[in-house]
């Protein structure tokens, strides 16, 4: 719910299907900004034990992967 409110759920779930070569620099920058925002939110809301698991993740989807599949 929080990711949808912050408009970053698409990045966390799909990584925006990796933009193609026809994507503009502006589009790529927007995806990177959303990804960083989602990763920041994940870092804020996990406890210390889970933070240790995701602290080296470079994308939100990678960090989310440490929590298992969707329920």
N, C-alpha and C positions, 0 to 999 in steps of 0.2 A: 504494500500500500504506500509506504513512504517513497519508494522509487517511482511509482506512478505519479505521486503528488509532485515530486521534484523533476518529473519528466525525463528520467534516466533509465526507466525499466527496459527500454529497447536495447540499450547498451549492455546492461547486466545480463540479459537473457540471450541476446543474439550477437552482440558485438557489431550491430548494424550490418551484418552480412558483408563485412569487409568491402569498403568502397572500391569501385573499379577504377581503371586507368582514366576513364572519362570524367571522374570526379574533380571538382575544382579544389583549389587550395583552401578556399573558404569552407567548403563542405567537410574537408578533412580536418580542418581546425575545429569545426563545431563538434564533430564526433569525438575528437581528442578531449575537448573541453568537457563534454558530457561524461566521458569515461573517467576523467580525473575527478569530477564531481561525485560520481557514483562510488569510486574507490575511497574517496574522502569520507563519504557517508558510512561505508562499511567499516572503515577504521574507527570512526566515532562510536559506533553502536555495538561493537563486540567487546566481550570481556577479555581479560588479560590472556587467558588460555587460548582463546580463538585468535586473538590478535597475533600471537606468536606464529600461528599457522599461516596467516595471510600477510604478514608484514613485508615480505619480499615480492609479493605479487605486483606485476606491472600493469595489469588491466583489471577492471572490475569483474569481468567474466572469469578470469583466472582466480581471483580471490573467492568468488562465489563458489567455484568448483571445489573448494576445500570443505564446503558444508554439505556435500552430497547432492542428490537429485531433488527436484521440486516435489513438494507434497501437495 
